[in-house]
């Protein structure tokens, strides 16, 4: 699904982080934000998810799916649902 475009995806995330860190991109969001991340993501390491959650502001919540990689919604749909359902119910 992502193999042909891994470097491009990493480049996009790196650019997003650089812009957010420099203040050139305002990503502080005043609405609830849920980030669901696979601990073993080979494309976007967990550290990037943690930084993204930080840049998204105080309303951001990061949920880590332990045994997932890049597609936690497909790899562990039950865990993904347990993360997303309460967020949507709020």
C-alpha positions in Angstrom: 0.0 0.0 0.0 2.8 2.5 0.8 6.0 0.9 -0.4 6.4 3.0 -3.5 5.9 6.2 -1.7 7.6 5.8 1.7 10.3 8.4 1.1 7.7 10.9 -0.1 5.5 10.3 2.9 8.5 10.8 5.3 9.4 14.0 3.5 5.9 15.4 3.9 5.9 14.6 7.7 9.4 16.0 8.1 8.3 19.2 6.3 5.2 19.5 8.5 7.3 19.1 11.6 9.9 21.7 10.5 7.1 24.2 9.7 5.3 23.6 13.0 8.6 23.8 15.0 9.5 27.1 13.3 6.1 28.6 13.8 5.6 28.9 10.1 2.6 26.6 10.3 -0.1 27.1 12.8 -1.3 23.7 13.9 -2.6 24.6 17.3 -6.2 23.4 17.0 -8.9 24.4 19.5 -11.0 21.2 18.9 -10.4 17.7 20.2 -7.8 15.8 18.0 -7.2 12.1 18.2 -4.1 10.6 16.8 -3.9 6.8 16.6 -0.4 5.5 16.1 1.1 2.1 15.7 4.1 1.6 18.1 6.0 -0.2 15.4 5.2 2.1 12.5 8.2 1.8 10.0 7.2 4.9 8.0 6.4 7.4 10.8 8.1 6.4 14.1 6.2 6.9 17.3 8.4 9.9 18.2 6.9 11.7 15.2 3.4 11.0 16.5 4.4 12.3 19.9 5.7 15.5 18.4 2.7 15.9 16.1 0.4 15.6 19.2 2.4 18.3 20.9 2.2 20.6 17.9 -1.6 20.0 17.6 -2.1 21.6 21.0 -3.6 20.9 24.3 -6.7 19.2 22.9 -4.7 16.5 21.1 -4.8 13.0 22.4 -2.3 10.3 21.2 -3.4 6.7 21.4 -0.7 4.0 20.8 -1.7 0.6 19.4 1.1 -1.6 20.8 1.3 -4.4 18.2 0.5 -2.3 15.2 2.7 -0.8 12.5 1.6 1.7 9.9 -2.1 0.8 9.6 -3.4 0.1 13.1 -7.0 0.4 11.8 -6.4 -2.6 9.6 -3.9 -4.5 11.7 -5.9 -4.3 15.0 -9.4 -3.1 14.2 -10.8 -3.9 17.7 -8.1 -1.9 19.4 -8.6 0.9 16.9 -12.3 0.9 17.6 -11.7 1.0 21.4 -9.6 4.1 20.8 -11.9 5.9 18.4 -15.4 5.1 19.7 -15.1 7.0 23.0 -13.5 9.9 21.3 -16.4 10.1 18.8 -18.9 9.7 21.7 -17.5 12.8 23.3 
